[in-house]
């Protein structure tokens, strides 16, 4: 009988601890997810920027016009060169694929992920986030990133057309 009472008390305490951790730890789980999502985007942006830097060295300073320039074989004098094995796969919270214009690499963010993701980007990059009524174009984002110390930023005030940009 004593073992039964101890077992019931242990189960009740475990349930209470689980409920408390979900209730009080919910924001910690949400914040961790946002940090992980930004880290994923930053890592993918770094891969593209590194490949773009190699491309520029091999092509007399000319930046890649698109990601296809980095993923398709280049018949260089020393042999075939692939700067990226494949274009990084955009995460589930992104919409579409990574693109580049030679100055920035960018990917569109799904509307339901914009607020949390851009708030975390703001924390990590030193507050270079666009919040005005006029969304930045990709060219404007490149100019703002080049003039700032930040390597990456969110852009666009409309959640349906917001992008994560990474300076190349």
KEKE-3310 file (N, C-alpha, C; in steps of 0.2 Angstrom, whole numbers, plus 5000, padded with zeros to 4 digits):
npx = (5004:5010:5019:5011:5005:5017:5020:5009:5010:5023:5020:5010:5018:5027:5019:5014:5026:5029:5018:5021:5033:5029:5020:5027:5039:5037:5039:5053:5055:5050:5058:5070:5068:5066:5080:5087:5081:5086:5099:5101:5097:5108:5119:5117:5117:5131:5137:5134:5139:5153:5155:5152:5163:5174:5170:5171:5185:5190:5185:5190:5185:5172:5155:5144:5130:5119:5113:5114:5127:5135:5133:5133:5144:5160:5170:5185:5203:5210:5203:5186:5175:5165:5157:5147:5140:5127:5113:5109:5096:5081:5074:5060:5052:5054:5050:5050:5066:5083:5091:5102:5109:5122:5127:5119:5113:5097:5082:5064:5053:5041:5024:5019:5030:5037:5037:5042:5055:5061:5062:5071:5082:5085:5089:5101:5109:5112:5101:5098:5085:5071:5058:5049:5035:5038:5044:5060:5070:5078:5090:5092:5093:5105:5113:5111:5116:5129:5133:5133:5138:5132:5130:5119:5101:5083:5071:5058:5041:5029:5022:5019:5028:5042:5059:5074:5090:5107:5123:5135)
npy = (4994:5006:5008:5010:5023:5031:5030:5036:5049:5053:5053:5063:5074:5074:5077:5090:5097:5096:5103:5116:5119:5120:5130:5141:5141:5143:5155:5154:5143:5148:5159:5152:5145:5155:5160:5149:5149:5161:5158:5148:5154:5164:5155:5149:5160:5164:5153:5156:5169:5166:5157:5166:5176:5168:5166:5179:5181:5172:5177:5190:5200:5202:5201:5187:5184:5177:5164:5153:5155:5151:5138:5130:5121:5129:5131:5132:5136:5128:5117:5110:5120:5121:5132:5131:5116:5114:5124:5132:5124:5132:5136:5129:5140:5149:5156:5151:5151:5154:5169:5179:5195:5198:5208:5206:5191:5184:5179:5176:5178:5168:5175:5172:5170:5182:5192:5186:5182:5193:5201:5194:5195:5208:5209:5202:5208:5221:5231:5234:5235:5236:5246:5255:5263:5262:5249:5242:5240:5226:5232:5243:5237:5231:5243:5249:5238:5238:5251:5249:5241:5229:5212:5206:5207:5211:5215:5225:5230:5225:5210:5201:5202:5201:5200:5191:5197:5195:5201:5201)
npz = (5000:5004:4994:4983:4986:4987:4973:4967:4972:4966:4953:4952:4956:4945:4935:4939:4938:4924:4919:4924:4919:4905:4906:4912:4905:4892:4884:4883:4876:4864:4861:4859:4848:4838:4838:4834:4821:4815:4816:4807:4795:4794:4794:4781:4773:4775:4769:4755:4754:4755:4744:4734:4736:4733:4719:4714:4716:4706:4695:4691:4700:4697:4703:4707:4696:4699:4709:4701:4695:4705:4708:4696:4686:4682:4669:4672:4670:4678:4679:4682:4691:4705:4715:4725:4730:4730:4729:4745:4754:4757:4773:4782:4787:4777:4761:4745:4736:4740:4733:4724:4720:4718:4727:4739:4747:4747:4755:4755:4768:4776:4779:4792:4800:4801:4812:4824:4819:4813:4824:4832:4823:4823:4837:4836:4826:4828:4827:4813:4806:4795:4797:4792:4782:4769:4760:4759:4744:4736:4731:4739:4751:4750:4749:4762:4770:4766:4771:4784:4799:4801:4796:4791:4788:4791:4780:4773:4776:4775:4780:4770:4761:4765:4768:4772:4772:4767:4768:4755)
capx = (5000:5014:5022:5006:5005:5023:5020:5004:5013:5028:5017:5007:5023:5030:5014:5014:5032:5028:5014:5024:5038:5026:5017:5032:5045:5034:5043:5060:5055:5049:5064:5075:5066:5068:5087:5089:5079:5090:5106:5100:5098:5115:5124:5116:5120:5138:5139:5133:5144:5159:5156:5152:5169:5178:5168:5174:5192:5191:5182:5192:5181:5165:5151:5139:5124:5113:5115:5116:5134:5139:5131:5134:5151:5163:5176:5191:5209:5213:5198:5179:5175:5159:5158:5143:5138:5120:5110:5106:5088:5078:5071:5052:5049:5055:5046:5054:5073:5088:5093:5107:5110:5129:5128:5116:5109:5091:5076:5058:5051:5033:5021:5017:5036:5041:5038:5047:5061:5064:5064:5078:5087:5086:5094:5108:5113:5113:5096:5097:5079:5067:5051:5045:5030:5041:5049:5067:5071:5084:5096:5092:5095:5112:5117:5111:5120:5136:5135:5132:5142:5128:5131:5112:5095:5076:5068:5051:5037:5023:5023:5018:5034:5048:5065:5081:5096:5114:5128:5140)
capy = (5000:5012:5009:5013:5030:5034:5030:5041:5056:5054:5054:5069:5079:5074:5081:5097:5100:5096:5108:5122:5120:5122:5137:5146:5141:5144:5160:5152:5139:5152:5163:5148:5143:5161:5161:5144:5150:5166:5155:5144:5159:5166:5150:5148:5166:5164:5149:5159:5174:5163:5155:5173:5178:5164:5167:5186:5180:5169:5181:5197:5205:5202:5197:5182:5188:5173:5158:5148:5156:5148:5130:5126:5121:5134:5128:5136:5133:5122:5111:5112:5123:5122:5136:5128:5109:5115:5130:5130:5123:5137:5133:5129:5146:5154:5155:5151:5149:5159:5172:5184:5200:5200:5212:5203:5185:5185:5174:5178:5175:5167:5180:5170:5170:5188:5196:5183:5181:5200:5204:5191:5197:5215:5208:5199:5212:5228:5235:5237:5232:5241:5246:5261:5261:5261:5243:5242:5235:5223:5236:5248:5233:5231:5249:5249:5234:5240:5257:5248:5236:5223:5208:5203:5211:5209:5221:5225:5232:5221:5203:5196:5203:5203:5196:5191:5198:5194:5205:5196)
capz = (5000:5004:4987:4979:4988:4984:4966:4965:4973:4961:4946:4953:4956:4939:4930:4941:4935:4917:4918:4926:4914:4899:4907:4913:4900:4885:4880:4882:4870:4858:4859:4857:4841:4834:4838:4829:4814:4813:4815:4801:4789:4794:4791:4774:4770:4775:4763:4749:4753:4754:4738:4730:4737:4728:4712:4713:4715:4700:4689:4691:4704:4695:4707:4703:4694:4702:4712:4696:4694:4710:4708:4690:4685:4678:4666:4674:4667:4682:4680:4683:4698:4708:4721:4730:4728:4728:4733:4751:4754:4761:4779:4782:4788:4772:4756:4739:4737:4740:4727:4725:4715:4718:4733:4744:4746:4751:4754:4757:4774:4776:4784:4799:4804:4801:4818:4828:4816:4812:4831:4834:4819:4826:4843:4834:4821:4830:4825:4806:4804:4791:4800:4789:4778:4762:4760:4755:4738:4737:4730:4745:4757:4749:4751:4769:4773:4765:4775:4791:4801:4801:4790:4789:4791:4789:4776:4771:4782:4774:4781:4764:4756:4769:4766:4776:4767:4770:4764:4751)
cpx = (5004:5017:5017:5005:5011:5023:5015:5007:5018:5025:5013:5012:5026:5025:5014:5021:5032:5024:5017:5029:5035:5023:5022:5038:5043:5038:5050:5060:5054:5055:5070:5074:5068:5076:5089:5087:5084:5097:5106:5101:5105:5120:5123:5119:5128:5141:5139:5138:5151:5160:5156:5159:5174:5177:5172:5182:5194:5189:5184:5188:5174:5160:5146:5133:5118:5117:5117:5124:5138:5138:5133:5142:5154:5170:5182:5197:5211:5208:5191:5178:5167:5160:5153:5141:5131:5118:5107:5098:5085:5074:5063:5049:5050:5051:5050:5061:5077:5090:5098:5107:5118:5131:5125:5113:5103:5086:5070:5056:5043:5030:5020:5024:5040:5042:5043:5054:5065:5066:5070:5083:5089:5091:5101:5112:5114:5108:5095:5091:5074:5060:5047:5039:5032:5046:5055:5067:5077:5091:5097:5095:5103:5116:5117:5116:5128:5138:5135:5137:5139:5130:5124:5107:5089:5074:5061:5046:5030:5025:5023:5024:5040:5053:5070:5086:5103:5119:5134:5147)
cpy = (5006:5013:5012:5021:5034:5035:5036:5048:5058:5056:5061:5075:5080:5078:5088:5100:5101:5102:5115:5124:5123:5129:5142:5146:5142:5149:5158:5148:5143:5156:5158:5146:5149:5162:5155:5146:5156:5163:5151:5149:5162:5161:5149:5154:5166:5159:5152:5165:5171:5161:5161:5176:5174:5165:5174:5185:5177:5172:5188:5202:5205:5198:5192:5186:5184:5167:5152:5148:5152:5140:5127:5126:5126:5131:5132:5133:5128:5116:5114:5114:5124:5126:5133:5121:5110:5121:5128:5130:5128:5133:5133:5135:5151:5152:5156:5149:5155:5162:5177:5189:5202:5204:5209:5196:5186:5180:5177:5174:5174:5172:5178:5170:5176:5191:5193:5183:5188:5203:5201:5193:5204:5214:5206:5203:5219:5233:5238:5233:5237:5241:5252:5258:5260:5255:5245:5238:5232:5227:5241:5244:5232:5237:5250:5245:5236:5246:5255:5242:5229:5219:5205:5208:5209:5216:5220:5226:5227:5213:5199:5197:5205:5198:5196:5192:5197:5197:5200:5200)
cpz = (5000:4997:4982:4980:4986:4977:4963:4966:4968:4955:4946:4953:4949:4934:4932:4938:4928:4915:4919:4921:4907:4900:4908:4908:4893:4881:4879:4876:4863:4856:4857:4849:4836:4833:4833:4822:4811:4811:4808:4795:4789:4792:4784:4770:4770:4770:4757:4748:4752:4747:4733:4731:4733:4721:4710:4712:4708:4694:4689:4695:4702:4700:4703:4702:4698:4705:4707:4695:4699:4710:4702:4689:4680:4675:4666:4671:4671:4683:4681:4691:4700:4715:4727:4727:4726:4732:4740:4751:4759:4767:4778:4783:4782:4766:4749:4741:4738:4734:4729:4719:4715:4724:4739:4742:4750:4750:4757:4763:4774:4781:4791:4804:4805:4807:4822:4825:4815:4819:4833:4829:4821:4832:4841:4830:4823:4828:4818:4804:4801:4794:4797:4784:4771:4763:4757:4749:4740:4736:4736:4751:4756:4751:4758:4773:4772:4769:4782:4793:4801:4795:4787:4792:4788:4785:4774:4777:4781:4775:4775:4759:4760:4768:4772:4771:4771:4765:4761:4751)
residu = (UNK:UNK:UNK:UNK:UNK:UNK:UNK:UNK:UNK:UNK:UNK:UNK:UNK:UNK:UNK:UNK:UNK:UNK:UNK:UNK:UNK:UNK:UNK:UNK:UNK:UNK:UNK:UNK:UNK:UNK:UNK:UNK:UNK:UNK:UNK:UNK:UNK:UNK:UNK:UNK:UNK:UNK:UNK:UNK:UNK:UNK:UNK:UNK:UNK:UNK:UNK:UNK:UNK:UNK:UNK:UNK:UNK:UNK:UNK:UNK:UNK:UNK:UNK:UNK:UNK:UNK:UNK:UNK:UNK:UNK:UNK:UNK:UNK:UNK:UNK:UNK:UNK:UNK:UNK:UNK:UNK:UNK:UNK:UNK:UNK:UNK:UNK:UNK:UNK:UNK:UNK:UNK:UNK:UNK:UNK:UNK:UNK:UNK:UNK:UNK:UNK:UNK:UNK:UNK:UNK:UNK:UNK:UNK:UNK:UNK:UNK:UNK:UNK:UNK:UNK:UNK:UNK:UNK:UNK:UNK:UNK:UNK:UNK:UNK:UNK:UNK:UNK:UNK:UNK:UNK:UNK:UNK:UNK:UNK:UNK:UNK:UNK:UNK:UNK:UNK:UNK:UNK:UNK:UNK:UNK:UNK:UNK:UNK:UNK:UNK:UNK:UNK:UNK:UNK:UNK:UNK:UNK:UNK:UNK:UNK:UNK:UNK:UNK:UNK:UNK:UNK:UNK:UNK)
# end
